[in-house]
Amino acid sequence: MDNKPFAEETSRAPISQRSQEVEGAEAGASEIMIKVVINDVEVTVPKGTTILDAAKKINIKIPTLCHHEDLCLAGVCRICVVDVEGQKNLQASCSYPISEPIKVKTYTDRVRRARTNILQLLLKNHYGECYTCARNNNCELQTLAAEYGVTIYKFGHIDKPRYEKDQTNYAVERDMDKCILCRRCVRTCIDLQEVGVLEAVNRGSETKIETYLDLPLNDVLCINCGQCVNRCPTGALKAKDPANEVWDAIDDPDKHVILQTAPSPRAAIGEEFGLPAGTSVTKKLNNAAKWMGFDKVFDTNFTADLTIMEEGTELLLRLKKALIDKDASVRLPQITSCSPGWVKFIEYYYPEKLDHLSTAKSPQQMFGAVIKTWYAARNSIDPSKIVSVALMPCTAKKFELERPEMRDSGYKDVDYGLTTREFAGMIKKCGIDLPNLPDSEFDDPIGMGSGAGLVFGSTGGVMEAALRTAYEIITGEPVPFENLKVTPVRGEEGVRTAEIPIKGAKGDWAFLDGVTLNVMIAHGTANAKKVMEMLKSGELDKYHFIEIMACPGGCLGGGGQPIPTSPAIREARARAIYAEDESLTIRKSHDNPVIKTIYEEFFTDGPCGHKSHELLHTKYTKRGKWIDVKKEKK
């Protein structure tokens, strides 16, 4: 068998033209329905539908590598080629728009030979041992090679690495010897996130994926969101894993090792153990962590509630200063600051708008500060002996905990950040069968979080949690939505708005009576960019509060979540946390009794008081100027 199926039978030239045709067809002719026959099965689809999507409608599987549901069409890998009756060359099904009735075969002899040869050519330049790869058993290239019976390197195989691994970044590592040039990372960074630190350079056999000027990842404007990792089909991109350091701490009898778990990993980690997307395993995860040797397992929802108390109070104080005191220095709308990827994005691209950011730290970092102060003193534990570990859905959290201003406790507030995938690996290393573990509660005193803290994980969740508390503080009444579900802020639209009329404002907040609170929610930094451009142009002057999350879907779609990801998977995870919220007794941050206790015992001057500003807030002079801790230490 020669190279002909790849070199001659696949049609490469019309891809860009076809992408335009698809866009035009979808925009202008979606009402026209066309009958297509795929493997002798008839299906009717709107004009402009790709062959790949038509096949999905009748459960016919066509393999893909460069294609991803979150990304624009590419058609570069050609593994999805099919046989269209009457056409000489095989066609890329992911980028072929159906404009007339056609007959398609997805597994003819020449299709099978072409796909096998394409895989062989990809493997020729794919260096590395599968057994030691982070994506072993979850690699799309490995899976396809097995499905197509590729057991030898027909076209040879490189026997030594060509590129140096890039491990400079706190969050993401790059190993270009595993890259198959699918360009998913490029499209993710440029189109999905509009950051653009990755690009394909050169042509033909010289093509490679580079950062700007081929600089190390830590020296370009990467926001550490990890979305490229979630869409890479191989092990070319991975998160930086501190699991070995965490094991060392657990095994050290002199250390008091604490784990905080965020809501999004609890709604997703089951996927790593074969459970359907959207299966919440909160209490089983608690038990797994205790079996692994963590001294205490606490709930990040507690400090999500603390964040709402601080951030919500900050918003009310800003409104009072702007509307009553006529303080021209106050910046509205206030924008959330709990997504570290988003914070880095605004620092890099809109530094002149930093004073719109809330000064409140994220729940992860508030937790670290509280653990090494209030918790340590309350339990007579030397804070230098505490190792604070965060289980997060986010790769940017790894960068956040290294920031120089995140040491207000007198120590590094959070020592290590583990992604959902990394923690699943630690569980598997212990031989723990997570789905069949008995349930276990969180430990006291930071084991209680509200449903408001829980919904933080989904886009719109921070806004919903804030409204549940702020409205009741202002009026004394619950937010006027059935069962506390603030439905206008929920959803998957990239940018959405809501108007919340305030009726019956009392006391210090009587000035807000009759005011309509205008809010906005955005997720994914491409949408954040749209919001910031509107802010620059003055279009958002009527708005009071904006929630922005760096990742599509919010934390549920974070860069550290299980792979694969898709809109349907993220929606399933969202349903899980909303269902868990409705099952709880305490669903408002200010009703959390431990929140009341910490303000009575520790933050005695209340939210946004002197003590809380020392530990739970940041200073923009530091935040706006990134300081490289590694270089400082040298």
N, C-alpha and C positions, 0 to 999 in steps of 0.2 A: 504494500500500500504506500503510495507516495503522498506528497504534500498538496496535490491538486485540489482536494475539496476545500482546503483553507485558502490557498493562493488564488484559485480561479473561480470557484463556484459561489463564493460569497460576494455580494455586491456592496461595495463600500461608498461609492461616489455620491449617491443621492441622499445621504443621511440628513444633512442640514436642510435640504429641500423638503424632505419628508416631515421633519419636525415642524416646519412652517405650515405644511399642508394639514398636519394634525391640529395645530392651533387654530388655523382658519376654519377647518371643518367643524371643530368643537364649538367655535364661537358663532359661526353663521349658519350651520346646516345640521345642528344636532337633532332636528325634528325628522329628518329624512332617515328612514329605517331600511336596512339592507340585509338580505338573507345571505348567510355564509355557510359553507359546508366544511367542517373540520373533522378529519378522520371519519367521514361518512355520517357525521352528526350535524344536523341543521340547527343554526342559531340565528336569530334576528337581532341586529345591534344598530345603534345610531351611526350614521355616516361619520367617519373620522375616528371611530374606535380602532385601536390597534389589534392586530391578530392575537397578540399575547392576552389582552384583556377579554377579547371574544372567547378565547379558549378557556379562560378562567371561569366564564359564565356557565360552561358545561363541564367543569371539573376535569379539563384536560391539562395536564401539567407540561409546561415547556420550561426547560432549565434556563436560568439567568445568572449573570454575575455582575454586569455593570448596572442593571436595572434595579431601582428601588422605589417603593411606593411614595416616599417622601420627596423624591428628586425628579428633576426634569429629564426628558428623554436624552439618551446618549447614543446607544447603538454601536458601541466601540468594541465590545468583547466578542460579539458574534456567536456566542454559545447558544443563543436562542434561535438560530436559523431554522427555517421551515421550507418546505417545498410547495410553491404556489403553482397550480396547474397552468401551463401555457407560458411560464417564465423560465428562461434559460438558467439564471442564477438563483441560488438560494437567497432567501430574504430574511433580514433580522426582524423577528416578529414583534419585538418591543417597540420598534419605531416605524412599522409599516402601517399607515392609516388605510382603513378599508373605505374605498370610494365607489366600489361596484361589486356585484356578486362575484365571489371567488370560491374556488375549492382548494383546500389546504391539507397537506399531509405533514404530520409532525415527527414521524419516525421512519421515513423511507431509508433505504440503504445509504444513499448519498448523504442524507441528513445525519445518520448515525456516524458515518465515516468522517464527515466534516467536524462534528462535535468532538469526536475522539482526537482528531488531529489538532484541533484548537486547544484542547486540554493538554496534549503532549507539548505543544509549543509554549504554553503558559508554564508548564512544569519545568521546561528546559532552563528557564532563567529564575526559577523559584528556589532559592537556596535555603536550606535549614532542615532540621530533623523534626518531623511531626510530633514525636513523643514528648519533646521538650518545649514545644510551642504552647503559648498561652491559649491558643484557639484549638488545640487538639480536641477532636470530637465535636467541635462547634465551628468548623471551618467550611465555608461553602465550596472552596476549591477541592478540599479533601473529600467532601461528600460526593461531588460530581465525579471525581476520579474513581471512587469506589463504584458508583452507579454505572459508569461506562467501562468498567473493567480495565482501567489503566494500571498495569502492573509492572511495566518497564518504561524506561526513558527512551522512547523511539528516536528522538532527535538529540540525545545526549543530555547532560545535566552539569551545571557548574559545580565545581568541587570546593570552592572557597568563596568567602564573602567578598563582594565588590564594594560595599559601602560600610562606613563606620556607623554604628548605632548612635542615634541622637538621644541621649539620656539627660540633657541639660535642663529640661522643663520639670517643674515640680509635679505636674499632673499627667503628662502624656509622653510616651516614648515612641520613637519611630525606628523601624527596621526595614529599610527600603529593599533589602534582599528578599523580602517576602511579598513585595508589591507586585501586583499583576496588571497595573496600569488601567484599572477599570474606571478611574477618575471619580469614584464615589466621594472620596474625601474632598476633592477639588470642588465638586458641585455642592457638597454640603457646606463647605466653608464660604464659597462665593455666593451661591444662590439661596440656600436655606438660611444661613446665618448672616450673610453679607459682611463677613470679616475679611476673607480673601487673603490669607497668609500662605495658601498652598496653590500651586499652579503646575500644569504640565509644560515642560520645556523640551526643545529639540524635536527632531522628527525621526520616524522609522525606528531602527534598532537603537538609536541614541536617545529615545524618549525616556524621560524620568520625571518623577514628581518632586518638586523642590519647594522650599520656602523662598521668600523674597531674598534675592542675591545669594541663595543657597546658605543662608545663615542658620545657626542652631535655632531650634524652636523657641528657646528662652530669649532670643535676641530679636524676635519679630513681634508683631502686635497680636499674638495669640491670646485669646481670653480664657483658655483652659476649659472650655465648655465640654470637650470630649465628644461632641456630636459626630466628628469624623471617625472616632473609634467605634461608635455604635453602628456605623454603616459600612465600615471596612469589611470585606468578605473573608479576609485572611488575618494573619497576625502581624501585618505591617504596622499597625497602630495598636497600642495598648495603654492602659492606665499604669501609672507607677505604683507598684504593690508593696506596702510596708508590712505584709503579714508576718514575715520572719522577725521583725523587730517587735511586733505585738506578741508573738509567741515567747520571745525572750523575756518580755515584761511579765507575762502570765506565769512563766516558770521561775521567776525571781521571787522568793518568799519575802523579800524586803519591800516589795512593791504592792500597792493597793490599786488594782486595775479595774477601771470603771468603763462600762460600755453605755453609750447613749444610742438609741435607735430611732431614726426618723420614720415617719409614716410611709413614705413612698417605697423604701426597700421591703417593708412588711407586706405591701400589696403586690410585690413583684418577685420576691426571692423564690417563691414556690415554683416559678417557671424553670429555675435551675434544677429542680428535682422532679420534673415531669408533670407538674400540676398545671391546669389551664390558666391562662392570663386572667388576672382579676381574682385570684384566690388569696385571701388575706390569711396570714399565718402568724399574727402578732404574738400570741401567747406561746405557740410552739417555738418561735424564734427565741423568746425569753429563756425557755428551758434549754435550748441548744447552747446558748451563750453560757449558761450556768454549768452545764456539763463540760464545756470547753475550758472552764477555769476562771472566768471573769468573777471578780469579787462582788460586784454589784451591777445590775442591769437596770438602767433608768430610761425614762421616756422623754425624747426630745420635744414631745408635745407640751410638756411643762414649760420649757423655755420659749416655745412658740406662743403660748399664752402670755408669758412674760414680755415677749416682743410686742404683742398686741397692746398690752397695758402701756408700754413705753411709747411705741409708735403712734398709737391712737391718741394718747395724751399730747404727744408732740403736735399732731395734726390739729387738735382742738386749741392748743396754745397758739399755733400759727394763725388759725382762723380768727381768734380773739385779737391778736396783735394787728392783723391786717384789716379786719372789719371794724373794730372798736377803737384801737389805739392809733390806727392809721399809720402804722410803722412801715415805711417804704422799703426797709431793708428785708422784710419778710418775703420769702419766695414761695409762691403758690403757682401751680399745684405742687404738693408734696409727693415725692416718688419713693416707692419702697426700696429698701436696701438689703434685703435678705438673700438675694441671688448673687453670689460672688462673680459669676461670669458676666452678669449684667453690670455690676459695679465696675469691673475692669473695662468693659465696653465703653461706659460713659467716661471713665478716666482717660481712655485713649482717644476717643473720637469726639466727645462733647465736654471737655474739661471746664468750659465756661459755664456749664449748667450744673455743676456739682452741688451748688447750694440749694438745688431743688430736692436733693436726696435727703431722706430721713437720716438722722445721725444714729439711729438704732442699729446695733450689731445684728447679725443673723442669729437665729435660735441656736445653731451649733456653737457659736462663739460666746453667746450669753451663758450657755450651759457650762462651758469651760471655765469662765470667770466665776460663776456661782459655786462650782464644785471645789475650786481651790481656795475659796474664801469662806462663804457661809457654811457649806457642807463640811469642809475640813475642820472649822472651828467647832461646829455643833457636835462633831463626832471625835474630837481630840485626835485628829490625824494630821501628821506633818504633811503639808501640801507638796513638799519636795518628794515625798514618797508616792504621791498619787500619779498614776498614768491614765490620762483621759483619752479614750478612744471613741471616735464617732463613726457610726455606720450610716452612710449617706448614699443617696442616689447619684451623687455629683462628683465629677473629677475636679471641678474648680474649687471644691472645698479643701482639697489637698494644698492648693495654692493659698487659699484664704487663711488657713491655720498657721502658715509660715510668715504672714505679714507682720512687720515689726510692731504695729500698734495693737496686735492681738496678744499682749502680755501684761494687761492691766492688773491681773491678779498678783503680779510680782514674779510670775512664772510663765512659761508658755501655756496659754489657757487650754488649748487642745493639743495633745501630743501627736496623735496619728488619726488619719482619715482613711477608712476602708470603704470601697464601693460595694454595692450589692453583689456584684460578681465575685469580688475578692473574698467577701465574708462567706459566700456559698462555698468557695474553694476551701476555706478553713474548716467549715462544717464537714465537708466530704473527707478531708484529711483525717478527721476523727472517727470516720465510719458511722456518723450519726444519720439516722433515717428521719430527716426533718418532717416529712408529711405524717409520719406515724408516732411522733412524740406526744406525750401528754402535755396538756397546757400548764403554763406557769405564769403567775402574775409578775408585774414589775416590782422592784424593791422600793421600800420607803426610804427617805421621804419624797423622792423625786420620781415617783412611779405613777403620779396622777396627772393626766393631761385631759383637756376638754375636747369635745368634738370639733370646736373651732380650730384648735391647734392641729387636729388631725387633717382637716381639709386643706391646710397649708400646701399639701403635696400637689394639688391640682391647680392648673391655671385658673385664676379667679378666687382661689381659696384664701389667700391672704386678705384680699378685699372683703370677702364674705365674713371672715373671722373679725376683721376690724369693724365692719358695720354692725355685727351682732352686739359688740360691746359699746361702740361709740354712740349708737342710737339710744341704747338704754341709759347710758350715762347722761346724755343730753335731755331725754324726755322722761326717764323713769319707767318706760314701757318697752316691751320687746320689739325688735325690728318687725315692721308690719308685713311679714310674709308667712305663709302657712308652714307650720312646723319648723320655723327658723331657716327655711331653704330660700336663700336670696337668689332666686333663679335668674334675675337679669344679669348677674355677673358670671354665671356658669356658661359653659359652652366651649367650642373649639375654634371659633372664628379668631383669626390672628390678632385683630384689634376690635374691641367692642366697647360700648359705652352704656352707662345706666344713669338714671336720675332717681334720687331718693328724696322725696319731699319730707321735711321735718315738721312734725306737728306736735305742739304741746311742750316745747323746750322750757326748761325750768332752771331756777337758781342762777348760777354763774354763767349758764349757757342759754339764758332766755333770749339773748340777742340772735340766736339761730332759729327762733320760732318762725315758721313760714319760709325759711330758706330751703331751696332745693340743692341737695348735695350732688354735684356732678362728678362722676367717677369714670375712669377708663382702665381697661385691662389689655395688656399685650403680652404675647409669649413668642419666643424666638427672637434673636437680635435683628433679623431682617425687619420684623414688625416693630421692634424697639426703635430702629432707625427711622421708620415712618413717623412714629410718635415724636421723636426728638426733632425731626425736621418741622413738624407742625408746631412744636413748642417754640422753636426758633422764629417761626414766621408770625407768632402771636395768635395762632388759631386755637390755642388751648387756654386762653386767658380766663374763660368762665369755669374751668375745671379746678377741683379742689384736691383730688387724690388720684394717683395713678399707680397701678400695680404693674411691674414689669418683671418677667422671668426670662432668663437667657435661653432656656431650652424649650423646644416645641412640646406643648402639653404641660409645661411646668416641670416640677421635680419628678413627676411620674415618668417623664421622658428624658430624665437626666443622663449624662454621659457615662454614668457608672451602672446603669440598669442592665438587666439581662438582654442579651442579643438573641434573636432579632428584635427590632422595634418596628412599629407601623402605626398608622392612625387607629386601626381597630384594637391593637394591643394596648395602646395608651388609654383609649376609651374604656376598655375592660378594667384596667387598673383604677381609673377614676371611679367607676361604679363601685368598686370594692371599698374605697375609702369613704365615699358618700353613704354607702349602706352601713358601714361601721359607725360613722358619725351618728346616724339615726338610731343606732342601737344603744347609745350611751345615755346615761342619766344627766351628766354635766356636759353642756354643749356650748357654753359661753365662757370665754377666758376669765372674766371677772368673777365667775361663780366657782372657780377652782379653789377649794379650801387651802391648798398648799400655797397658791399665789397670795391669798390673804395672809397666810402665816409669814411668808418671806418679807412682805411689806411691814408687818407688825414687828418682826424681830430684827430685820437687817436693813432694808431700804426704808427706814422709818420716816424719811421726809417725802415719801410717796413717789409715784412715777414721775420721771424727769426731774427728780430732786438731785441734790449734790452727790449723794452716794451712788445713785444709779448712773449718773453721768460719768462718774469715775470708772465704773466697771462695765456698763452696758451700752455705752455710746462711744463714738469715735470722733476724732478731730480731722476735719477736711484738709488741714495743712499737711497731714501725713498721708491721708488717703489720696490726695491729688498728686502726690509725688511718690512714685514707687521707689522703694529702697531695696536693693538686692542684699538680702541678709547674708547670703553666702559670701559675697564680695566683702561685706563689712567685717565678717569674722576673719577673713584672710588679712 
